Amino acid sequence: MTHCILIGAPVDEGQRVPGCMMGPSAYRVAGLGRVLESLGHTVEDRGDVAPAPPAGETHPNSAIHHLPEVVAWTNALSVAGRSAMPDGMPIFMGGDHSLALGTVAGVAAHAKAADRPLFVIWLDAHSDFHTPETTTSGNLHGTPMAYAAGRPGFAPFPPFPAAVPAENICMFGIRSVDPAEHRMLQETEITVNDMRVLDERGIVAPLREFLDRVRAANGLLHVSLDVDFLDPSIAPAVGTTVPGGATFREAHLVCEILHESGLVTSLDLVELNPFLDDRGRTAKLMVDLVGSMMGQKVFDRRTRSF
């Protein structure tokens, strides 16, 4: 049994398609807490994080938008994550992926204090490996993995508490990488299991290889699950759709294997935009995937219409 701590992160400023701020409410309405309790876990909902007023930070890259707001969210979510980790498993309900600038920082600070290595699995169509200096879109939801990996160029963001070693990062399901990100990734030892790798090797072997490394190191494992990891045909409620994503079966298999590993210690749910959804279809699927990650098996799932 796990004590699950729900933390709302209604971040909307890291991208340009309004609606992600409604994500935490959608997860609650879709029954995330009820599903977790039905699996025998205890649930504590700490409500939505409220950042401090923006402080007016600037950056030479004029493409960047909402920088002060995202810095404020980063500070607030880092505090929320670090304070939640000793009490149970935080589940951050987003919000766009810029929230991970703060959530991973908070988890990393806890891991450093606990003297345990942090590992991150990034379930996403995108590598999110830009820095504020390299982004051309100005969308800061494309930067959290570079921040976590300790890449330079993140001022005026607070220094990342303990950079996640490249060999402790696994990108899974990637299929959209900008040239600047590609060049930077080639300089690292980050494991990039893009869709070509998964098509050739399947889901199970690459995932278990990474989990074996986590287990051998007695590591903490942060999972960041982006809606666009999934194929848009089954998960339309995201502003950054990329064809060719994980199928229903593949996504549930990933989550079941993560559960069987017993290694997951924190979780992001990001980029759900209920305004783009079809009768709650994507929100319900994401809740079901969390169920699989927390012990729900195929015979436990309800058959339902959208």
Backbone hydrogen bonds, N-H to C=O, Kabsch-Sander energy under -0.5 kcal/mol:
donor,donor_aa,acceptor,acceptor_aa,energy
4,C,2,T,-0.9
4,C,42,T,-3.2
5,I,89,M,-2.5
6,L,4,C,-0.7
6,L,44,E,-2.6
7,I,91,I,-2.5
8,G,47,G,-2.6
9,A,93,M,-3.1
11,V,9,A,-2.9
15,Q,12,D,-0.7
20,C,17,V,-0.6
22,M,19,G,-1.9
23,G,20,C,-2.1
26,A,22,M,-2.0
27,Y,23,G,-2.3
28,R,24,P,-1.9
29,V,25,S,-2.8
30,A,26,A,-2.4
31,G,28,R,-1.3
32,L,27,Y,-2.2
35,V,31,G,-2.6
36,L,32,L,-2.1
37,E,33,G,-2.4
38,S,34,R,-2.2
39,L,35,V,-0.9
39,L,36,L,-0.6
40,G,37,E,-1.7
41,H,36,L,-2.0
42,T,2,T,-1.6
44,E,4,C,-2.7
46,R,6,L,-2.6
46,R,44,E,-0.7
49,V,8,G,-2.9
62,S,60,P,-1.0
64,I,61,N,-1.4
65,H,138,G,-1.5
70,V,66,H,-2.2
71,V,67,L,-2.5
72,A,68,P,-2.1
73,W,69,E,-2.3
74,T,70,V,-2.6
75,N,71,V,-2.3
76,A,72,A,-2.2
77,L,73,W,-3.0
78,S,74,T,-1.9
79,V,75,N,-1.7
80,A,76,A,-2.2
81,G,77,L,-2.7
82,R,78,S,-2.4
83,S,79,V,-2.3
84,A,80,A,-1.5
85,M,81,G,-1.9
87,D,84,A,-1.7
88,G,84,A,-1.0
88,G,85,M,-0.7
89,M,3,H,-2.9
91,I,5,I,-3.1
92,F,90,P,-0.5
92,F,267,L,-3.0
93,M,7,I,-2.8
93,M,91,I,-0.7
94,G,92,F,-0.8
94,G,269,L,-3.2
95,G,9,A,-0.8
96,D,11,V,-2.1
99,L,96,D,-2.0
100,A,97,H,-1.7
101,L,98,S,-1.6
102,G,99,L,-1.3
103,T,99,L,-2.3
104,V,100,A,-1.6
106,G,102,G,-2.5
107,V,103,T,-2.3
108,A,104,V,-2.7
109,A,105,A,-2.2
110,H,106,G,-1.9
111,A,107,V,-2.6
112,K,108,A,-2.4
113,A,109,A,-2.1
114,A,110,H,-2.3
115,D,111,A,-0.5
115,D,112,K,-0.9
116,R,111,A,-2.4
119,F,220,L,-2.9
120,V,168,N,-2.4
121,I,222,H,-2.4
122,W,120,V,-0.5
122,W,170,C,-3.2
123,L,121,I,-0.8
123,L,224,S,-2.3
124,D,122,W,-1.0
124,D,172,F,-1.4
127,S,176,S,-0.8
130,H,142,G,-2.3
134,T,131,T,-0.8
135,T,131,T,-2.0
140,L,138,G,-0.8
141,H,14,G,-2.4
142,G,139,N,-1.7
143,T,140,L,-1.4
145,M,128,D,-1.6
146,A,128,D,-1.1
146,A,143,T,-0.6
147,Y,143,T,-1.8
148,A,144,P,-2.5
149,A,145,M,-1.9
150,G,147,Y,-1.4
151,R,146,A,-2.5
157,F,154,F,-3.1
164,V,148,A,-3.1
168,N,165,P,-2.2
169,I,166,A,-1.8
170,C,120,V,-2.6
171,M,191,T,-3.3
172,F,122,W,-2.9
173,G,193,N,-2.8
174,I,193,N,-0.7
175,R,125,A,-3.1
176,S,125,A,-1.7
182,H,178,D,-2.6
183,R,179,P,-2.3
184,M,180,A,-2.0
185,L,181,E,-2.9
186,Q,182,H,-1.9
187,E,183,R,-0.6
187,E,184,M,-1.0
188,T,185,L,-1.8
191,T,169,I,-2.1
192,V,190,I,-0.7
193,N,171,M,-3.4
193,N,191,T,-0.7
194,D,192,V,-1.3
195,M,174,I,-2.2
198,L,194,D,-2.3
199,D,195,M,-2.4
200,E,196,R,-2.1
201,R,197,V,-3.2
202,G,198,L,-1.8
207,L,203,I,-1.4
208,R,204,V,-2.8
209,E,205,A,-2.2
210,F,206,P,-1.7
211,L,207,L,-2.4
212,D,208,R,-2.3
213,R,209,E,-1.2
214,V,210,F,-1.9
215,R,211,L,-2.6
216,A,212,D,-2.3
217,A,213,R,-1.5
218,N,215,R,-1.3
219,G,214,V,-2.5
220,L,117,P,-2.7
221,L,263,L,-0.8
222,H,119,F,-2.9
222,H,220,L,-0.5
223,V,221,L,-0.5
223,V,266,S,-2.4
224,S,121,I,-2.4
225,L,223,V,-0.6
225,L,268,D,-2.5
226,D,123,L,-2.7
226,D,224,S,-0.7
227,V,270,V,-2.1
229,F,226,D,-2.2
230,L,227,V,-1.8
231,D,246,A,-2.6
234,I,231,D,-2.0
235,A,231,D,-1.4
238,V,236,P,-2.2
246,A,229,F,-2.7
251,A,247,T,-2.7
252,H,248,F,-2.1
253,L,249,R,-2.1
254,V,250,E,-2.5
255,C,251,A,-2.2
256,E,252,H,-2.6
257,I,253,L,-2.5
258,L,254,V,-2.2
259,H,255,C,-2.1
260,E,256,E,-2.6
261,S,257,I,-1.6
262,G,258,L,-0.8
262,G,259,H,-1.2
263,L,258,L,-0.7
265,T,221,L,-2.9
266,S,221,L,-1.3
267,L,90,P,-2.1
268,D,223,V,-2.7
269,L,92,F,-2.6
270,V,225,L,-2.5
271,E,95,G,-2.8
273,N,237,A,-2.5
273,N,271,E,-0.5
276,L,273,N,-2.2
277,D,274,P,-1.4
279,R,277,D,-0.6
281,R,278,D,-1.6
284,K,280,G,-2.6
285,L,281,R,-1.9
286,M,282,T,-2.7
287,V,283,A,-2.2
288,D,284,K,-2.4
289,L,285,L,-2.3
290,V,286,M,-2.2
291,G,287,V,-2.2
292,S,288,D,-2.2
293,M,289,L,-2.2
294,M,290,V,-1.2
294,M,291,G,-0.6
295,G,292,S,-1.0
296,Q,291,G,-3.0
300,D,297,K,-1.9
301,R,297,K,-0.7
301,R,298,V,-0.9
304,R,302,R,-0.6
